[in-house]
């Protein structure tokens, strides 16, 4: 009995220990995810600061002519590791290669970065060539080469970039310097290395892209409507091709809601002619705001009033024979738009006048409605 007591206590503690281990693993996973997010934000902020630095150099070059410069030193915030340093160095090299107006030409100097040993009466010194006055004096004499020092430091919620160009002589005089700061987590401007802009210019361009020249568009639409045959197997009316134009208005700044009003005309020699007026209300369903890089998908609900005449569409006339027919339609569909300029849409349309008709059938019945027509259209907006 006494011997069994420790075993029972151990068995009772197993669920508690397992729960503690699981909680510790979950906490470790959360910390790792948080570290990944912070590292990504620091990297984007560092790239943004480098973009701003090289842009400033292109506007006011440190030298009057292209000058070879050695990347003498690059430091990143403590704890970010050599991975971030490698990414920053690669981005800096890409910026300098893509922007020769900065007047800086990256050059290699194995002696500068190699470990050298200097012996003298005072003793033996082991250091990088850049940190050894004797080596610097032998490398360049009075003129010397130039070294670029980049220091990225995290100071509170800010990432600070300090850059300086130093003449590589024993006294290491600074010939140019610049300090830029940015809050970590600030949305990155993601400027292209070959088309650098200032932060103000990039923000203005971004706002212009969002506003997209105002809330109004003039669409030109090419649409085709096909109609279902009757349930008795009769031939359906010929598809009608419409040319439509009018105006479209964005109801919110993010273009989450939009509406349009268009007029249409259809004509095919010896087949039909027609007129229509149509209006729609559309809601963005692919995101909260219009995308600048991908397609946008809208769900729309619309109504149209059409009048058609011709032998090819005689079944749509009022009596099913020769003569002009006027009818309304309610349609539901999806539109995919790219760049707010080109779009393609597909929709189903219910025509109340033909709900009990023996001349026109339906493609599908949804929500208690018979959809007699299927339409597709392509739009170009100006």
N, C-alpha and C positions, 0 to 999 in steps of 0.2 A: 504493500500500500504506500509506504513512504517512498520507495524507489520509483513508483509510477508517477508520483506527484511532479517531479521536474519535467518528465516527458510530456505530461498533460499541459503543463504551463508553456512548454516550447511549442506544442501543436497549436495552442490558443494564440500564440504570438505570431504565427506564420502569416495569417491574413493581414495583420497590422504592418508587418515588415514588407510584405508584397505591395501593400498600398503606398507605403512610404517610398519604395523604390520606383513605383509607377509615377508618383507625383514628382519625384526628383528628375526622372527622365523627361516628363512633360515640361518641367521648368527649364531644363537644359535645352530642349527643342525650341521653346519660346525665345530663350536668350540667343540661340543661334540664328533664328529667323530675324530677330531684332537687329543683330549684328550685321546680317546680310543687307537689310533695308538701309541701315545707317551707312554702310560701306558704299552702297549704290548712290545714295544722296551725296556723300562726300566726293565720289568720283565725278558725278555730273557737275557739282559745284566747282571742282578743280578744273574740269574741262572748260567751263564757262569763264573762269578767271583767266585761263591761258588764252582763250579766244579774245577776250578783252585786251589782254596784254599785247598780243601780236597785232591786233587791229590798231592799237595806239601807236605801235612801232611803224605800221604802214603809213599812218598819218603824219608822224614826226619821227623819221628814222634816226637812230642813235648815231649813225655814221653817214657821211656824205656819199659814200660809194660802197659796193659790196665788200664786206670785211669778214675774213675767216674768224670764227669764234668757236671755242671749245666748251662743251657742256662740262663745266668744272665740278659742279656739285648739284644734286637734286635731293631734297629731303621732303618727306611726307609726314603727316601726323603720327605720333607714336602709337603703335598697335595696329596700324593699317597694313604693315608688311611690305615685302618687296614687290608683291603683285601690283599694288597701286602705283608704286614708283615706276614699274615697267610700263604700265598703261599711260601714265602721265608723260613719260619720256617719249613714247611712240607718238602720242598726240602732239607734243611739242615739235618733234621732228617733221611730222606731216604738215603742221601749220607753217613752219619756216620754209619747207620746200614748196608749198603752194603759194606763198606770199613773198616773192623775192624783193618786193618794195620795202620790206622791213630792214633791208641792208645787212642782215645777218646771214652768214653762210656757215652752216655747221661743218666743222672739220675734226679730224681725228688726231690725237696726240698720245700714242702709247706711253711715251715717257712721262706724261703728265699724270696719268692714272695708275701707272705701275708703282709697285713698292720698290723704293731705292734705299741703298745703304750708303751713308756718308760717314767716313771716319776722319777724325781730326784730333788735335791735341786735347780738346775738351772731352772727347769720347766718341762713341759710335751712335748715330741716329738712324733709325729705321722709320720711314714715312713715305707717303705718296710724293710723287715728284712735285705736285702742285703745292705741297706743304713744306717743301725744302728750299730755303732761300738759295742754297748753292746751285741746285738744279735749275731754278728759275733764272738765275743769273747766266748760266751757261746756255739756256734755251733761247733767250731773246735779247740779252744785253740791255742797252738803254731803251730800245723801242719796245721789245717784248711782244708777246701775243696777247689775245684777249680771251677771257674766260667768262662764261655766263653761269651765274649762281641762281638757282630757283629754290626757294624755301616756302613750303606750304605748311601752315601751322593752324591747329584748331584752338581758338581762343573763345571759350564759352560757346555760344551758339553761332559763332562766326568762323568762317574759314578765311584766313589771311594769306595772300600771296605776296612775297617780297622777292623782287628780282633786281639783280645788279650785274653790271658788266665791269669787270676789273682787268686792268692791264697786268699781265703776268710778269711782273718784275719783282725783285725782293721786297719792295715796300708796298706792293699790291694796291695802287691807287684806284679808286672807283671813278669810272668815267661816265656812268649812267646808272640810274636806279629808279625803281617804281614800286609802289605798294598799293595793292587793291584788296578790298575786303568784300565778302558776300555772306549773307546768312545761309547756313546749311539747311537744306530742305526747300530753298527757294526754287520755284519752277525753272528748269533750265531752258535757255533759248535755243539750244541745239543748232547753232549756226554751222553752215557748210564751210569746210576749211578753205575752199577756193573762192568763196563769195562772202568774206567776212563783212559784217556790219557792226556798227556800234549797238549797244543795248537799246538805246532809244530808237534807232532805226529798225531794229529787229522787232521791238514791241509794236511800233507803228505798222509795220508790214503784217504782223500777226493780227492786229485789230482790223486792218483793211480786209484781210482774208475772212475774218469772222463776219464782218458787216457785209462784205461782198457787194460793194457799190450800192447799198441801200436795200430796202425791203421789197422792191418791186421787180418783177421779171416780165418779159414779153415772150410767151411760149409759142412755138410753131409745132403743131402736132400732126402726125400722120397716123390715122387710126383706121382699123377695119373691124366691122361688126359682122359676125356670122349668126345665123338664126337656125333654130332646131326645126326639123320637119315635124309634121303632125304625127300623132300616135297611130294613125291608120297607114302610115308609110308613104305619105305624099312627099313630093319634092319640096325642099325648103326654098325660101327666097334666096336670091343671089347675095353673096356678101357685099356689103356697102363700104366703100373706101371714102373716108372723110379727110378733108384738109381743114384744120382748125387753128384759130389764133385768137388772142384776147389779152388779158393781163392776169398776173398772179401776184399775190401779196403774202409776205411772211407776217404772221400775226404775233410772233415773239422774236426777240433778238437772236435767240439760239435756233430759230427756224424749226422749233418743235411742232408748231401748228402753222398751216398755210391754207390758203383758199384761192380759188381761181374762178374766172368767168370767161368763157370762150364762145365764139361763134364758129359754125362749121358749114362747109359746102361740099356736096358730093355730086359728081357728074361722070357718067360713062356713056359715050355715044350709042344711041339706039338701045340703051339698057335702062338707065334711070338718071334722075337728078333729085337733089334734095337740099334742105336747109335745116339747121339745128341751132339751138342755144343750150349751153351746158354749164353747170356749176358744180364745184366739188369742195369738200372740206377734208383735209388730210392731217394725220397725226404721225409723227416720227416714232418708230418702234424699235429702231436699231441702236438707240443710245439716248442720252439726255440732251446732246447738242449735235449739230451737224458736223460730220467728220471732215477734216481737212485732207485726209490721206486715203480714205476708203469710201466705199459706196454707202449711201443712206437708203434705208427702206422705210416707206410710208404706207400706212393703211388708210385708204380713203373711202369716202361715201359720197356719192354724187347723184345728181338728177339731170335729165336731159329731156328736151321737147323737140321732136323731129317731125318733119313733113317730107314725104318722098312721093315720087311719081315715076312710073315707067313699067314696061312689060316685065322686066326681070324681077321686080319687087311687087308684082300685082297682089300677092297674098297679104301684103302689109297695108293695102288700101282699105278704106272703110267697109267696103262690101266684098272684098276678096276678088275683085275684078279690075278692069281698067279704071283709072281715076286716081286722084291724089289721096294719100292716107296721112293722117296726123295722129300721133300717139306720143305718150310720155314713157320714160324709163327711169328706174331707180337701179343704180349699180353699186357694187361693192368690189374692191380690188386692192392689189398691191402695186406699188411703184418703187423701182430701184433707180436712184439718181446718183450720178457721179459728178463731183465738182460743182454741183448746182447748175450744170450746163446741159448735160445729156441725160436722158432718162428713158426707161422702158417700163411699160405697165401692162398688166393683164387684169381683166375684170369680168364679172358675171352681172347680167342685167335682167331685171324683172320688168316686164311691160304689162301693167295692170289691165290694159284693154284686151289682152290675149290670154288672160288667166283661164277662161272657159272656152277658148277658141278651138274649133276643129281644124283650123288652117295652120296654126303654129303650135309646136310642141315645146318641150322643155329639156334642157341638158341635165339639170339636177334640181332637186328641191331641198332647200335649206331654210331653217328657221321658219318653216311654214310658208315659204315663198317659192314660187316656181320661177326659175331663171331661164328665160327663153333665148337669151342671147349671150354669146361669149365674144369679148372684145380684146384686142391687143393694140398697143400704140407705142410710137417712138416720138420723143419730144426733144426739141432743141430750144434752149432758153437764151434770151439776149437781154 
